[in-house]
Amino acid sequence: MHKRDRGRAAAWLLADMALISAMAVLVRIEGTTYPAVQLVFIRSLVGLVGVLPLAWRRRREIASTRRIGRHVFRVSCNAMALTSNFLALTALPLALVTAIGFSRPLVVMVFAVLLLGERVGAVRWIGATVGLAGVLVMVAPGSAPINLGLLAALSSVLFGSLATVQTRALKDEDTTVLMVFYTVGLSVFTAVPAAFVWQPVALADWPTLLAIGVLAQVGQYCYLRAYQSADANVLAPLGYLSIVFATAAGYFFFGEVPGWTTLFGAAIVVSALRMPSLLERRA
């Protein structure tokens, strides 16, 4: 791979991290006024505006899919994961939410074995055990506030991992079909819960709420461009810099200083994620 391509991919990924961190700041601000599911619904509407023309053009492929049940389960898990993530961002330090999110690949591995029958070597099971220890360091009593936000952060990892496993199971589906089901389904699944807890939106808050959706969509575009420009194994280590972006955002906007348990636990999880790949490559 050309060095220029790696540099371009890294720039796209860094842009994604910056945009998602900015979105997290806005979610944290508006989450004190509006319920998390309402924010997710508004965020999904922004994406819906862009995806509806695409859905119309690919309507035959969408109608011909035979795995509606798997699509529905995947999108419902995504809706739960995103709502839980928004709730966690409102209640916990941004760095802690990001650090707990690092454990998702480990949970995905477990679900892939249980639900898809994938085989995992002993080295990766050892890595998963070490990663679990890192999460326990971060959320141990006294290390993190024991509240609904902590439960939401763990719930986000759980449901996000289930959604990822379902995406693996749908690997033969057209990418556009997956994207359309995600965006439309997210709006459908969050509409009713949002209606039950809906808070009237002040006119001055609409630009911020719409910006959450715009930042999420543009961030997703940057993420896709990054992984279209370079291999995943090249970009994976760079992805851990998201903890730096989250820590900086939390400090400058909310005066949050991450505790040593958050940083130490995150380091353990990152090591657990990288160790199996390095050992297998050396072997």
MIDOSE-1310 file (N, C-alpha, C; in nm, 2 decimals, decimal comma, always signed):
residues 283
mhkr	+0,08/-0,12/+0,00/+0,00/+0,00/+0,00/+0,09/+0,13/+0,00; +0,05/+0,22/-0,08/+0,13/+0,34/-0,10/+0,12/+0,43/+0,03; +0,23/+0,49/+0,07/+0,23/+0,57/+0,19/+0,13/+0,68/+0,19; +0,11/+0,74/+0,07/+0,01/+0,85/+0,05/-0,13/+0,79/+0,08
drgr	-0,16/+0,67/+0,04/-0,29/+0,61/+0,07/-0,31/+0,59/+0,22; -0,21/+0,55/+0,29/-0,22/+0,53/+0,44/-0,24/+0,66/+0,50; -0,17/+0,77/+0,46/-0,19/+0,90/+0,52/-0,33/+0,95/+0,49; -0,38/+0,93/+0,38/-0,52/+0,97/+0,35/-0,62/+0,90/+0,43
aaaw	-0,60/+0,77/+0,45/-0,69/+0,69/+0,53/-0,68/+0,73/+0,68; -0,56/+0,76/+0,72/-0,55/+0,81/+0,86/-0,62/+0,94/+0,88; -0,61/+1,03/+0,78/-0,68/+1,16/+0,79/-0,83/+1,14/+0,80; -0,88/+1,05/+0,72/-1,03/+1,03/+0,72/-1,07/+0,97/+0,86
llad	-0,99/+0,88/+0,91/-1,02/+0,82/+1,04/-1,01/+0,93/+1,16; -0,91/+1,01/+1,15/-0,90/+1,12/+1,25/-1,02/+1,21/+1,24; -1,06/+1,24/+1,12/-1,17/+1,33/+1,10/-1,30/+1,27/+1,16; -1,32/+1,14/+1,14/-1,43/+1,07/+1,20/-1,43/+1,08/+1,35
mali	-1,31/+1,06/+1,41/-1,30/+1,07/+1,56/-1,33/+1,21/+1,61; -1,29/+1,31/+1,54/-1,31/+1,44/+1,58/-1,46/+1,48/+1,57; -1,53/+1,43/+1,46/-1,67/+1,46/+1,45/-1,75/+1,38/+1,55; -1,72/+1,26/+1,58/-1,80/+1,18/+1,67/-1,78/+1,24/+1,81
sama	-1,66/+1,29/+1,84/-1,63/+1,35/+1,97/-1,72/+1,48/+1,99; -1,72/+1,56/+1,88/-1,81/+1,68/+1,88/-1,95/+1,64/+1,90; -2,00/+1,53/+1,83/-2,14/+1,49/+1,85/-2,16/+1,45/+1,99; -2,06/+1,38/+2,06/-2,08/+1,34/+2,20/-2,10/+1,46/+2,29
vlvr	-2,02/+1,56/+2,26/-2,04/+1,69/+2,34/-2,18/+1,74/+2,33; -2,23/+1,75/+2,21/-2,37/+1,80/+2,19/-2,47/+1,71/+2,25; -2,45/+1,58/+2,24/-2,54/+1,48/+2,31/-2,54/+1,50/+2,46; -2,42/+1,53/+2,52/-2,41/+1,55/+2,66/-2,48/+1,67/+2,70
iegt	-2,47/+1,78/+2,62/-2,54/+1,91/+2,65/-2,69/+1,89/+2,64; -2,74/+1,84/+2,53/-2,88/+1,83/+2,51/-2,95/+1,71/+2,59; -2,86/+1,62/+2,63/-2,92/+1,50/+2,71/-2,97/+1,54/+2,84; -2,93/+1,65/+2,89/-2,99/+1,70/+3,02/-3,13/+1,75/+3,01
typa	-3,17/+1,78/+2,89/-3,30/+1,84/+2,86/-3,40/+1,74/+2,79; -3,34/+1,66/+2,70/-3,42/+1,57/+2,62/-3,39/+1,43/+2,64; -3,48/+1,34/+2,64/-3,45/+1,19/+2,66/-3,36/+1,14/+2,55; -3,29/+1,04/+2,59/-3,19/+0,98/+2,49/-3,26/+0,93/+2,37
vqlv	-3,37/+0,86/+2,38/-3,44/+0,80/+2,27/-3,49/+0,91/+2,17; -3,53/+1,03/+2,23/-3,57/+1,14/+2,15/-3,46/+1,19/+2,06; -3,34/+1,20/+2,12/-3,22/+1,24/+2,05/-3,19/+1,14/+1,94; -3,20/+1,01/+1,97/-3,17/+0,91/+1,87/-3,27/+0,92/+1,75
firs	-3,40/+0,94/+1,78/-3,50/+0,96/+1,68/-3,47/+1,07/+1,59; -3,44/+1,19/+1,65/-3,41/+1,31/+1,56/-3,28/+1,28/+1,48; -3,18/+1,22/+1,54/-3,06/+1,18/+1,47/-3,09/+1,09/+1,35; -3,18/+1,00/+1,37/-3,22/+0,91/+1,26/-3,29/+0,98/+1,15
lvgl	-3,37/+1,08/+1,18/-3,44/+1,15/+1,08/-3,35/+1,22/+0,98; -3,24/+1,27/+1,04/-3,14/+1,34/+0,95/-3,09/+1,24/+0,85; -3,05/+1,12/+0,90/-3,01/+1,02/+0,80/-3,11/+0,97/+0,71; -3,24/+0,97/+0,75/-3,35/+0,93/+0,67/-3,37/+1,02/+0,55
vgvl	-3,35/+1,14/+0,56/-3,36/+1,24/+0,45/-3,27/+1,20/+0,34; -3,14/+1,16/+0,37/-3,05/+1,13/+0,27/-3,06/+0,99/+0,21; -3,12/+0,89/+0,29/-3,13/+0,75/+0,25/-3,26/+0,72/+0,17; -3,36/+0,80/+0,19/-3,49/+0,76/+0,12/-3,48/+0,76/-0,03
plaw	-3,41/+0,85/-0,10/-3,39/+0,84/-0,24/-3,32/+0,71/-0,28; -3,22/+0,67/-0,20/-3,14/+0,55/-0,22/-3,23/+0,43/-0,20; -3,32/+0,43/-0,10/-3,41/+0,32/-0,08/-3,51/+0,31/-0,20; -3,55/+0,41/-0,26/-3,64/+0,40/-0,37/-3,57/+0,34/-0,49
rrrr	-3,44/+0,38/-0,51/-3,37/+0,33/-0,63/-3,34/+0,18/-0,61; -3,32/+0,13/-0,49/-3,28/-0,01/-0,46/-3,40/-0,09/-0,41; -3,52/-0,04/-0,44/-3,64/-0,10/-0,38/-3,66/-0,25/-0,41; -3,61/-0,29/-0,53/-3,63/-0,43/-0,57/-3,54/-0,52/-0,49
eias	-3,41/-0,47/-0,47/-3,32/-0,55/-0,38/-3,37/-0,57/-0,24; -3,43/-0,45/-0,19/-3,48/-0,46/-0,05/-3,60/-0,55/-0,04; -3,69/-0,54/-0,14/-3,81/-0,63/-0,14/-3,77/-0,78/-0,16; -3,66/-0,80/-0,22/-3,63/-0,94/-0,25/-3,55/-1,01/-0,14
trri	-3,51/-0,94/-0,04/-3,44/-1,01/+0,07/-3,52/-1,11/+0,14; -3,47/-1,22/+0,18/-3,54/-1,33/+0,24/-3,51/-1,34/+0,39; -3,43/-1,24/+0,44/-3,39/-1,25/+0,58/-3,44/-1,13/+0,66; -3,57/-1,10/+0,65/-3,63/-0,99/+0,71/-3,61/-1,00/+0,87
grhv	-3,63/-1,12/+0,92/-3,62/-1,14/+1,06/-3,48/-1,10/+1,12; -3,37/-1,14/+1,04/-3,24/-1,10/+1,09/-3,21/-0,95/+1,08; -3,27/-0,89/+0,97/-3,25/-0,74/+0,96/-3,32/-0,67/+1,07; -3,44/-0,72/+1,11/-3,52/-0,66/+1,21/-3,44/-0,67/+1,35
frvs	-3,39/-0,79/+1,37/-3,32/-0,81/+1,50/-3,19/-0,72/+1,50; -3,12/-0,71/+1,39/-3,00/-0,63/+1,38/-3,03/-0,48/+1,41; -3,14/-0,43/+1,35/-3,17/-0,29/+1,36/-3,22/-0,26/+1,50; -3,30/-0,35/+1,56/-3,35/-0,33/+1,69/-3,23/-0,33/+1,79
cnam	-3,13/-0,41/+1,77/-3,01/-0,41/+1,86/-2,94/-0,28/+1,84; -2,93/-0,23/+1,72/-2,86/-0,10/+1,69/-2,94/+0,01/+1,76; -3,07/+0,01/+1,76/-3,15/+0,11/+1,82/-3,12/+0,11/+1,97; -3,12/-0,01/+2,03/-3,09/-0,02/+2,18/-2,95/+0,03/+2,21
alts	-2,85/-0,01/+2,12/-2,72/+0,03/+2,15/-2,70/+0,18/+2,14; -2,76/+0,24/+2,04/-2,74/+0,39/+2,02/-2,81/+0,47/+2,13; -2,93/+0,42/+2,17/-3,00/+0,49/+2,28/-2,92/+0,47/+2,41; -2,87/+0,36/+2,44/-2,79/+0,33/+2,56/-2,67/+0,42/+2,56
nfla	-2,60/+0,43/+2,44/-2,48/+0,51/+2,43/-2,51/+0,66/+2,46; -2,62/+0,71/+2,40/-2,66/+0,85/+2,43/-2,69/+0,87/+2,57; -2,75/+0,78/+2,64/-2,78/+0,79/+2,78/-2,65/+0,79/+2,86; -2,56/+0,70/+2,82/-2,43/+0,69/+2,89/-2,35/+0,82/+2,88
ltal	-2,35/+0,88/+2,76/-2,28/+1,00/+2,74/-2,33/+1,12/+2,82; -2,46/+1,11/+2,86/-2,52/+1,21/+2,94/-2,48/+1,20/+3,09; -2,46/+1,07/+3,13/-2,44/+1,04/+3,27/-2,30/+1,02/+3,31; -2,21/+0,98/+3,22/-2,07/+0,94/+3,26/-1,97/+1,03/+3,19
plal	-1,85/+1,04/+3,24/-1,74/+1,11/+3,17/-1,72/+1,05/+3,03; -1,69/+1,14/+2,93/-1,68/+1,10/+2,79/-1,57/+0,99/+2,77; -1,46/+1,01/+2,84/-1,35/+0,92/+2,83/-1,38/+0,78/+2,88; -1,46/+0,77/+2,99/-1,50/+0,64/+3,04/-1,60/+0,57/+2,95
vtai	-1,69/+0,64/+2,89/-1,78/+0,58/+2,79/-1,70/+0,52/+2,67; -1,60/+0,60/+2,62/-1,52/+0,56/+2,51/-1,44/+0,44/+2,55; -1,38/+0,44/+2,67/-1,29/+0,33/+2,71/-1,37/+0,20/+2,73; -1,49/+0,21/+2,78/-1,58/+0,09/+2,80/-1,61/+0,04/+2,66
gfsr	-1,63/+0,13/+2,56/-1,66/+0,09/+2,43/-1,55/+0,01/+2,36; -1,43/+0,02/+2,41/-1,32/-0,06/+2,35/-1,34/-0,21/+2,37; -1,42/-0,25/+2,46/-1,44/-0,39/+2,49/-1,54/-0,46/+2,39; -1,60/-0,38/+2,30/-1,69/-0,44/+2,21/-1,64/-0,55/+2,12
plvv	-1,52/-0,54/+2,06/-1,47/-0,65/+1,98/-1,45/-0,78/+2,06; -1,42/-0,77/+2,19/-1,41/-0,89/+2,27/-1,55/-0,96/+2,29; -1,65/-0,88/+2,31/-1,79/-0,93/+2,33/-1,84/-0,99/+2,19; -1,80/-0,92/+2,08/-1,84/-0,97/+1,95/-1,78/-1,11/+1,93
mvfa	-1,66/-1,13/+1,97/-1,59/-1,26/+1,96/-1,67/-1,37/+2,03; -1,72/-1,34/+2,15/-1,79/-1,44/+2,23/-1,92/-1,47/+2,16; -2,00/-1,37/+2,11/-2,12/-1,39/+2,05/-2,11/-1,46/+1,91; -1,99/-1,43/+1,84/-1,97/-1,50/+1,72/-1,95/-1,65/+1,74
vlll	-1,89/-1,69/+1,85/-1,88/-1,83/+1,88/-2,01/-1,89/+1,92; -2,09/-1,82/+2,00/-2,21/-1,88/+2,05/-2,32/-1,88/+1,94; -2,33/-1,78/+1,86/-2,44/-1,76/+1,76/-2,41/-1,80/+1,62; -2,28/-1,79/+1,58/-2,24/-1,82/+1,45/-2,16/-1,94/+1,43
gerv	-2,11/-2,00/+1,55/-2,03/-2,12/+1,55/-1,89/-2,09/+1,50; -1,84/-1,97/+1,51/-1,70/-1,94/+1,47/-1,61/-2,01/+1,57; -1,49/-2,04/+1,52/-1,39/-2,10/+1,60/-1,28/-2,00/+1,64; -1,25/-2,00/+1,77/-1,15/-1,90/+1,82/-1,04/-1,98/+1,90
gavr	-0,92/-1,94/+1,87/-0,81/-2,01/+1,93/-0,79/-1,97/+2,08; -0,70/-2,05/+2,14/-0,68/-2,02/+2,29/-0,62/-1,89/+2,31; -0,54/-1,84/+2,22/-0,47/-1,71/+2,24/-0,58/-1,60/+2,25; -0,68/-1,60/+2,17/-0,78/-1,50/+2,17/-0,87/-1,51/+2,29
wiga	-0,90/-1,64/+2,34/-0,97/-1,65/+2,46/-0,89/-1,59/+2,58; -0,76/-1,60/+2,58/-0,68/-1,54/+2,69/-0,69/-1,39/+2,68; -0,69/-1,34/+2,55/-0,70/-1,19/+2,53/-0,84/-1,14/+2,58; -0,94/-1,22/+2,55/-1,08/-1,18/+2,60/-1,08/-1,18/+2,75
tvgl	-1,02/-1,27/+2,82/-1,02/-1,27/+2,97/-0,94/-1,15/+3,02; -0,83/-1,12/+2,96/-0,75/-1,00/+3,00/-0,83/-0,87/+2,98; -0,90/-0,87/+2,86/-0,99/-0,75/+2,83/-1,10/-0,74/+2,94; -1,16/-0,85/+2,98/-1,26/-0,84/+3,08/-1,20/-0,78/+3,21
agvl	-1,08/-0,82/+3,24/-1,02/-0,77/+3,36/-1,00/-0,61/+3,35; -0,97/-0,57/+3,23/-0,96/-0,42/+3,21/-1,09/-0,35/+3,23; -1,20/-0,41/+3,18/-1,33/-0,35/+3,20/-1,36/-0,34/+3,35; -1,33/-0,45/+3,42/-1,36/-0,46/+3,57/-1,28/-0,35/+3,64
vmva	-1,16/-0,32/+3,60/-1,08/-0,22/+3,66/-1,15/-0,08/+3,64; -1,21/-0,06/+3,52/-1,27/+0,07/+3,49/-1,40/+0,09/+3,57; -1,48/-0,02/+3,59/-1,61/-0,01/+3,65/-1,61/-0,06/+3,79; -1,50/-0,09/+3,85/-1,50/-0,14/+3,99/-1,56/-0,04/+4,09
pgsa	-1,62/-0,08/+4,20/-1,68/+0,01/+4,29/-1,57/+0,12/+4,34; -1,61/+0,24/+4,33/-1,52/+0,35/+4,36/-1,44/+0,40/+4,24; -1,44/+0,33/+4,13/-1,37/+0,37/+4,01/-1,46/+0,45/+3,92; -1,58/+0,41/+3,92/-1,68/+0,48/+3,83/-1,81/+0,50/+3,91
pinl	-1,89/+0,60/+3,87/-2,01/+0,62/+3,94/-2,11/+0,51/+3,91; -2,17/+0,45/+4,02/-2,26/+0,34/+4,00/-2,40/+0,40/+3,98; -2,44/+0,42/+3,85/-2,57/+0,48/+3,82/-2,62/+0,42/+3,69; -2,73/+0,47/+3,65/-2,79/+0,42/+3,52/-2,70/+0,44/+3,40
glla	-2,62/+0,54/+3,41/-2,52/+0,57/+3,30/-2,43/+0,45/+3,28; -2,38/+0,40/+3,39/-2,28/+0,28/+3,38/-2,35/+0,16/+3,32; -2,47/+0,14/+3,36/-2,55/+0,03/+3,31/-2,58/+0,05/+3,16; -2,60/+0,17/+3,12/-2,63/+0,21/+2,98/-2,50/+0,19/+2,90
alss	-2,39/+0,22/+2,95/-2,26/+0,20/+2,87/-2,24/+0,05/+2,85; -2,26/-0,03/+2,95/-2,24/-0,18/+2,93/-2,35/-0,23/+2,84; -2,47/-0,18/+2,85/-2,58/-0,22/+2,76/-2,55/-0,18/+2,61; -2,49/-0,07/+2,59/-2,45/-0,03/+2,46/-2,35/-0,13/+2,40
vlfg	-2,25/-0,17/+2,48/-2,15/-0,27/+2,43/-2,23/-0,40/+2,40; -2,32/-0,44/+2,48/-2,39/-0,57/+2,46/-2,47/-0,57/+2,33; -2,56/-0,47/+2,32/-2,64/-0,47/+2,20/-2,57/-0,43/+2,08; -2,46/-0,35/+2,09/-2,38/-0,31/+1,97/-2,31/-0,44/+1,92
slat	-2,27/-0,52/+2,01/-2,20/-0,65/+1,97/-2,30/-0,74/+1,90; -2,42/-0,75/+1,96/-2,52/-0,84/+1,89/-2,55/-0,79/+1,75; -2,55/-0,66/+1,73/-2,58/-0,60/+1,60/-2,46/-0,63/+1,51; -2,34/-0,63/+1,56/-2,23/-0,66/+1,47/-2,23/-0,80/+1,43
vqtr	-2,26/-0,89/+1,52/-2,27/-1,03/+1,48/-2,38/-1,06/+1,38; -2,49/-0,99/+1,39/-2,59/-1,00/+1,29/-2,55/-0,95/+1,15; -2,47/-0,84/+1,16/-2,41/-0,79/+1,03/-2,32/-0,89/+0,97; -2,24/-0,96/+1,05/-2,16/-1,07/+0,99/-2,24/-1,18/+0,93
alkd	-2,35/-1,21/+0,99/-2,44/-1,31/+0,94/-2,51/-1,27/+0,80; -2,52/-1,14/+0,79/-2,58/-1,08/+0,66/-2,47/-1,03/+0,57; -2,35/-1,09/+0,57/-2,24/-1,05/+0,49/-2,26/-1,06/+0,34; -2,35/-1,15/+0,30/-2,38/-1,16/+0,16/-2,48/-1,06/+0,11
edtt	-2,54/-0,99/+0,20/-2,64/-0,89/+0,15/-2,57/-0,77/+0,09; -2,64/-0,70/+0,00/-2,59/-0,58/-0,06/-2,57/-0,47/+0,05; -2,45/-0,40/+0,04/-2,42/-0,30/+0,14/-2,53/-0,19/+0,15; -2,58/-0,15/+0,03/-2,68/-0,04/+0,03/-2,81/-0,09/+0,10
vlmv	-2,84/-0,22/+0,08/-2,96/-0,27/+0,15/-2,94/-0,27/+0,30; -2,82/-0,30/+0,35/-2,79/-0,30/+0,49/-2,81/-0,15/+0,55; -2,75/-0,06/+0,47/-2,76/+0,08/+0,51/-2,90/+0,13/+0,52; -2,98/+0,10/+0,42/-3,12/+0,14/+0,41/-3,20/+0,08/+0,53
fytv	-3,18/-0,05/+0,55/-3,26/-0,11/+0,66/-3,22/-0,05/+0,79; -3,09/-0,01/+0,81/-3,04/+0,05/+0,93/-3,11/+0,18/+0,96; -3,10/+0,27/+0,86/-3,15/+0,41/+0,87/-3,30/+0,41/+0,89; -3,37/+0,34/+0,80/-3,52/+0,34/+0,81/-3,56/+0,27/+0,94
glsv	-3,50/+0,16/+0,97/-3,54/+0,08/+1,09/-3,51/+0,16/+1,22; -3,40/+0,23/+1,22/-3,37/+0,31/+1,34/-3,48/+0,41/+1,37; -3,53/+0,48/+1,26/-3,64/+0,57/+1,28/-3,77/+0,50/+1,32; -3,80/+0,39/+1,27/-3,92/+0,31/+1,30/-3,92/+0,27/+1,45
ftav	-3,80/+0,21/+1,49/-3,79/+0,15/+1,62/-3,79/+0,25/+1,73; -3,74/+0,37/+1,70/-3,73/+0,47/+1,81/-3,85/+0,57/+1,81; -3,94/+0,56/+1,70/-4,05/+0,66/+1,69/-4,14/+0,65/+1,81; -4,19/+0,52/+1,84/-4,29/+0,51/+1,94/-4,24/+0,54/+2,08
paaf	-4,12/+0,48/+2,12/-4,06/+0,52/+2,25/-4,04/+0,67/+2,26; -3,99/+0,73/+2,15/-3,97/+0,88/+2,16/-4,10/+0,95/+2,18; -4,21/+0,90/+2,12/-4,34/+0,97/+2,13/-4,39/+0,97/+2,27; -4,36/+0,86/+2,34/-4,41/+0,85/+2,48/-4,34/+0,94/+2,58
vwqp	-4,21/+0,97/+2,55/-4,13/+1,06/+2,64/-4,10/+1,19/+2,58; -4,16/+1,23/+2,47/-4,12/+1,34/+2,39/-4,13/+1,47/+2,48; -4,03/+1,55/+2,47/-4,03/+1,68/+2,53/-4,03/+1,79/+2,42; -4,12/+1,89/+2,44/-4,13/+1,99/+2,33/-3,99/+2,06/+2,31
vala	-3,95/+2,07/+2,19/-3,82/+2,12/+2,15/-3,82/+2,27/+2,14; -3,74/+2,34/+2,21/-3,73/+2,49/+2,20/-3,67/+2,52/+2,06; -3,72/+2,63/+2,01/-3,67/+2,67/+1,87/-3,52/+2,68/+1,87; -3,46/+2,74/+1,98/-3,32/+2,76/+1,98/-3,24/+2,63/+1,99
dwpt	-3,30/+2,52/+2,03/-3,23/+2,39/+2,04/-3,23/+2,31/+1,91; -3,31/+2,34/+1,81/-3,32/+2,26/+1,69/-3,19/+2,26/+1,62; -3,12/+2,37/+1,60/-2,99/+2,36/+1,53/-2,89/+2,26/+1,59; -2,89/+2,26/+1,73/-2,80/+2,17/+1,80/-2,84/+2,02/+1,78
llai	-2,97/+2,00/+1,79/-3,02/+1,86/+1,77/-3,00/+1,81/+1,63; -3,02/+1,90/+1,53/-3,00/+1,86/+1,39/-2,85/+1,84/+1,37; -2,77/+1,92/+1,43/-2,62/+1,90/+1,42/-2,57/+1,77/+1,47; -2,64/+1,71/+1,57/-2,60/+1,58/+1,62/-2,62/+1,48/+1,50
gvla	-2,73/+1,48/+1,43/-2,75/+1,39/+1,32/-2,65/+1,42/+1,20; -2,63/+1,54/+1,17/-2,53/+1,58/+1,06/-2,39/+1,53/+1,10; -2,35/+1,55/+1,22/-2,21/+1,51/+1,26/-2,20/+1,36/+1,25; -2,31/+1,29/+1,30/-2,31/+1,14/+1,29/-2,30/+1,09/+1,15
qvgq	-2,37/+1,15/+1,06/-2,37/+1,11/+0,92/-2,24/+1,14/+0,85; -2,19/+1,26/+0,87/-2,06/+1,29/+0,81/-1,95/+1,21/+0,87; -1,95/+1,18/+1,00/-1,86/+1,10/+1,07/-1,86/+0,96/+1,01; -1,98/+0,90/+0,98/-1,99/+0,77/+0,92/-1,93/+0,77/+0,78
ycyl	-1,95/+0,87/+0,71/-1,89/+0,88/+0,57/-1,74/+0,88/+0,58; -1,68/+0,96/+0,68/-1,53/+0,96/+0,69/-1,48/+0,83/+0,73; -1,56/+0,76/+0,82/-1,52/+0,62/+0,86/-1,51/+0,53/+0,74; -1,61/+0,53/+0,66/-1,62/+0,44/+0,55/-1,51/+0,47/+0,45
rayq	-1,48/+0,60/+0,43/-1,37/+0,64/+0,33/-1,24/+0,59/+0,39; -1,22/+0,60/+0,52/-1,09/+0,55/+0,58/-1,07/+0,41/+0,55; -1,17/+0,32/+0,57/-1,16/+0,18/+0,55/-1,16/+0,14/+0,41; -1,21/+0,23/+0,32/-1,20/+0,20/+0,18/-1,06/+0,24/+0,12
sada	-0,98/+0,31/+0,20/-0,85/+0,36/+0,15/-0,73/+0,28/+0,21; -0,76/+0,20/+0,32/-0,65/+0,12/+0,38/-0,71/+0,00/+0,45; -0,63/-0,10/+0,47/-0,67/-0,22/+0,54/-0,70/-0,20/+0,68; -0,79/-0,28/+0,74/-0,83/-0,27/+0,88/-0,72/-0,28/+0,97
nvla	-0,62/-0,37/+0,94/-0,51/-0,40/+1,03/-0,42/-0,28/+1,04; -0,42/-0,19/+0,94/-0,34/-0,07/+0,94/-0,41/+0,04/+1,02; -0,54/+0,04/+1,02/-0,61/+0,15/+1,09/-0,65/+0,12/+1,23; -0,66/-0,01/+1,26/-0,71/-0,05/+1,40/-0,63/+0,02/+1,51
plgy	-0,49/+0,01/+1,51/-0,42/+0,08/+1,62/-0,45/+0,23/+1,63; -0,48/+0,29/+1,51/-0,51/+0,44/+1,51/-0,64/+0,46/+1,58; -0,73/+0,37/+1,57/-0,86/+0,39/+1,63/-0,86/+0,41/+1,78; -0,76/+0,36/+1,84/-0,75/+0,37/+1,99/-0,73/+0,52/+2,03
lsiv	-0,69/+0,60/+1,93/-0,68/+0,75/+1,97/-0,81/+0,81/+2,00; -0,92/+0,74/+1,98/-1,05/+0,80/+2,01/-1,06/+0,84/+2,16; -0,98/+0,76/+2,25/-0,98/+0,79/+2,39/-0,91/+0,93/+2,41; -0,82/+0,97/+2,33/-0,75/+1,10/+2,34/-0,85/+1,21/+2,30
fata	-0,93/+1,19/+2,19/-1,03/+1,29/+2,15/-1,14/+1,30/+2,26; -1,18/+1,19/+2,32/-1,29/+1,19/+2,42/-1,24/+1,26/+2,54; -1,11/+1,23/+2,58/-1,06/+1,29/+2,70/-1,04/+1,44/+2,69; -1,00/+1,49/+2,57/-0,98/+1,63/+2,54/-1,12/+1,70/+2,54
agyf	-1,22/+1,64/+2,48/-1,35/+1,70/+2,47/-1,41/+1,71/+2,61; -1,39/+1,60/+2,69/-1,45/+1,61/+2,83/-1,38/+1,71/+2,91; -1,25/+1,73/+2,89/-1,17/+1,83/+2,98/-1,21/+1,97/+2,94; -1,21/+2,00/+2,81/-1,23/+2,14/+2,76/-1,37/+2,19/+2,78
ffge	-1,47/+2,10/+2,76/-1,61/+2,14/+2,76/-1,68/+2,12/+2,90; -1,63/+2,01/+2,97/-1,70/+1,98/+3,10/-1,60/+1,97/+3,22; -1,48/+2,00/+3,20/-1,38/+2,00/+3,31/-1,36/+1,86/+3,37; -1,38/+1,76/+3,28/-1,36/+1,62/+3,33/-1,21/+1,58/+3,32
vpgw	-1,16/+1,52/+3,43/-1,03/+1,46/+3,43/-1,04/+1,31/+3,45; -1,01/+1,23/+3,36/-1,03/+1,08/+3,37/-0,94/+1,03/+3,49; -1,00/+0,94/+3,57/-0,92/+0,88/+3,68/-0,82/+0,78/+3,62; -0,73/+0,74/+3,71/-0,62/+0,65/+3,67/-0,68/+0,51/+3,63
ttlf	-0,79/+0,48/+3,70/-0,86/+0,35/+3,67/-0,91/+0,34/+3,53; -0,97/+0,46/+3,48/-1,02/+0,46/+3,34/-0,90/+0,44/+3,24; -0,79/+0,51/+3,26/-0,68/+0,51/+3,17/-0,61/+0,37/+3,18; -0,59/+0,32/+3,30/-0,53/+0,19/+3,32/-0,61/+0,08/+3,26
gaai	-0,74/+0,08/+3,29/-0,83/-0,02/+3,24/-0,84/-0,01/+3,08; -0,84/+0,11/+3,03/-0,84/+0,12/+2,88/-0,71/+0,06/+2,82; -0,60/+0,08/+2,89/-0,47/+0,03/+2,84/-0,47/-0,12/+2,84; -0,54/-0,18/+2,95/-0,55/-0,33/+2,95/-0,63/-0,38/+2,84
vvsa	-0,75/-0,32/+2,81/-0,83/-0,36/+2,71/-0,77/-0,35/+2,57; -0,70/-0,24/+2,54/-0,63/-0,22/+2,42/-0,52/-0,33/+2,40; -0,45/-0,36/+2,51/-0,35/-0,46/+2,50/-0,41/-0,60/+2,47; -0,52/-0,62/+2,53/-0,59/-0,75/+2,51/-0,64/-0,76/+2,37
lrmp	-0,67/-0,65/+2,30/-0,72/-0,65/+2,16/-0,60/-0,67/+2,07; -0,49/-0,61/+2,10/-0,37/-0,62/+2,01/-0,29/-0,75/+2,03; -0,28/-0,80/+2,16/-0,19/-0,91/+2,19/-0,22/-1,03/+2,10; -0,34/-1,08/+2,08/-0,36/-1,20/+2,00/-0,31/-1,19/+1,86
slle	-0,34/-1,07/+1,80/-0,30/-1,05/+1,66/-0,15/-1,05/+1,65; -0,08/-0,99/+1,74/+0,07/-0,98/+1,73/+0,13/-1,12/+1,75; +0,07/-1,20/+1,85/+0,12/-1,33/+1,88/+0,10/-1,43/+1,76; -0,02/-1,42/+1,70/-0,06/-1,50/+1,58/+0,03/-1,47/+1,46
rra	+0,06/-1,34/+1,44/+0,14/-1,30/+1,33/+0,28/-1,35/+1,35; +0,33/-1,34/+1,47/+0,47/-1,39/+1,50/+0,48/-1,54/+1,48; +0,37/-1,61/+1,53/+0,37/-1,76/+1,52/+0,37/-1,80/+1,37
